């Protein structure tokens, strides 16, 4: 009885609201209400993982295998609002939930035995210190739990890069040159890697990471992001 009282008091002082619509969450809801969760702009890339527009984006940049994203990114849309929560509103648990949700979709479609290890795209240590966490790693944690695949931080970001927003595809790729290195304690030799990030635009960052992993002995690398758009 006392536990229920404490919970009711905490809910009153620190109300739990949906991160998209702001309505009060029920006990079984974590970060998103049932309605918002059911209306997320979910993609179907997992149905054509080697033949879709994301694969076309990375063609010629890296010899990756499957390329998928959980949500369709649209400016001002729900996916952008979620990414804003992850980057600027200190919501690592939201990234984990999105990873869990997409992991369930992938598991339901037979992907659970495809990978030996999940590797997140790293943040620069300074940026991660400011934010407090790496949203790509948190997304990977959710995927890891649902797919029963271990997550390892096998990549190091050794160079702080300026924003990519206004750069062309070629400029973005050149901006990524030498940014990522393999961890000295890596164990990816002959492993199938699922490389994860928060968002994919041109694919330059993901391909730069994938190339480092492949050059370091990975058997193959597939790409998954929270969101992707044009």
QUIKABEL-V992628 format. One record per backbone hydrogen bond with DSSP energy under -1.0 kcal/mol. NH is the residue of the N-H (numbers start at 1). CO is the residue of the C=O. Records with the same first field share a line. If there is no record, write none. Layout:
NH: CO, CO
This chain:
5: 1
6: 2
7: 3
8: 4
9: 5
10: 6
11: 7
12: 8
13: 9
14: 10
18: 23
19: 31
22: 18
25: 16
29: 26
37: 33
38: 34
42: 40
43: 70
47: 44
48: 45
51: 48
56: 52
57: 53
58: 54
61: 58
62: 58
65: 221
67: 49
68: 223
70: 225
71: 226
72: 41
73: 228
77: 74
81: 77
82: 78
83: 79
84: 80
85: 81
86: 82
87: 83
88: 84
89: 85
94: 91
95: 91
96: 92
97: 93
98: 94
99: 95
100: 96
101: 97
102: 98
103: 99
104: 100
105: 101
106: 102
107: 103
108: 104
109: 105
110: 107
111: 106
114: 111
116: 192
117: 192
118: 150
119: 194
121: 196
128: 124
129: 125
130: 126
131: 127
132: 128
138: 134
139: 135
140: 136
141: 137
142: 138
143: 139
144: 140
145: 141
146: 142
147: 143
148: 144
149: 144
152: 118
154: 152
156: 181
158: 179
167: 164
172: 168
173: 169
174: 170
175: 171
177: 174
179: 176
181: 156
183: 154
186: 183
190: 217
191: 188
193: 220
194: 117
195: 222
196: 119
197: 224
200: 227
207: 203
208: 204
209: 205
210: 206
211: 207
212: 208
213: 209
214: 210
215: 211
216: 212
217: 214
218: 213
219: 191
220: 191
222: 193
223: 66
224: 195
225: 68
226: 197
227: 198
228: 71
229: 200
